Amino acid sequence: MVKRDFWINKIERLWKNRSVIWLSGVRRVGKTCLCRSLENIEYFDCELPSTRRIMESPEMFLKSAIGKRIVIDEIHRLSNPSELLKISADHFPALRIIATGSSTLSASAKFKDTLTGRKESLLLTPLLCSEPDFFKNFNLEDRMLKGGLPQYFLQDSAGSASFQEWLDSYWAKDIQELFRLEKRHAFMKLLELVFLNSGGMFEATRYAKPCEISRPTVGTYLDVLETTSLVHIIRPFNTKRKSEIVSAPKVYAFDTGFVCFNKGIESIRRDDYGLLWEHLVLNEIIGRLQTKKVYYWRDKQGHEIDFILRASENAPLAVECKWSAEDASPSNLIIFRKLYPEGKNFIVGRDIIRPYTRDSKGILITYTNLEGLIRELEVSGRFL
């Protein structure tokens, strides 16, 4: 078992703030293995009927666990999971609990209380590029092609059968149990098309006809995909200028392995690197900073900035992703800064060893690697 120090340290820090942690993440992203790797932990799997019987009386169960650190895996299978967590937070503050699930608390009707103010939330993302123990025998291209689900990444070859089996399991266990959607073909067709166009602008009307559903249903299904963390919806940054895109979001698949699977990529070609690198940068931002407050910028002439983060209202941070720094042009950053003069500018490249700064027409741009970018963003604090 690979010890995931970054995530373990996150959990320990969160436990200092609150006694209950909600750990979410897609199926097979490694939630169970991560929890089992914690020190002095007692593990309960709610998929087992015997475990559910033990927790039929939340108060009695919690009294038996006073002073312990426990994991309650797949807690949504309990009849009233929020009751147990609420009682623990309010009446057993010395107890430390991690509850896991594939989606947000509000996704399941069983959660009558989302525990606002009583819990810390942690989203476990696919493998971070900054988890070195996973990359001892693999490289970044492996991470792009196989994706970041640990089980698939560590295999010699994940194979299309693995990805298809995962999608079947996602429909059967996550969608049917939490949402009970009826139109499997339509939903899975939308998922396929979204993954196929991952990183592109999303227009619901384009998907309605091939999926044989209405435009509002496309929006409903997209909400489900976002709730279960299968997509990241990146909305446009703007101040409602006539020249800016103000409403159309961009949608990114949660993992490069599924992008490659849906695009039929069996070996990465030169033209694939840029888009896949964008996905890895986004995954690192979301995972390391635990924020989904990421935007993009685009004007009606087609000039675009990959990611915008706001540490303050008046100084947006601009991030351009380039697989090779040699291909990096500052032109879009220069155009963006004519509208928004304040804020830091970054070009993040895979081949940059040591960060450096250049002046391009009066605009200071930091060229950095992924680790350097995250360090800079961490200094910026919370994002708006």
Secondary structure, 3 states (H helix, E strand, C coil): CCCCHHHHHHHHHHHHHCCEEEEECCCCCCHHHHHHCCCCEEEEECCCHHHHHHCCCHHHHHHHCCCCEEEEECHHHCCCHHHHHHHHHHHCCCCEEEEEECCCHHHCCCCCCCCCCCCEEEECCCCCCCCHHHHCCCCHHHHHHHCCCHHHHCCCCCHHHHHHHHHHHHHHHHHHHHCCCCCHHHHHHHHHHHHHCCCEECCHHHHHHHHCCCHHHHHHHHHHHHHCCCEEEEEECCCCCCCECCCCCEEEECCHHHHHHHHCCCCCCHHHHHHHHHHHHHHHHHHHHCCCCCEEEEECCCCEEEEEEECCCCCEEEEEEECCHHHCCCHHHHHHHHHCCCCCEEEEECCCCCCEEEEECCEEEEEECHHHHHHHHHHHCCCC
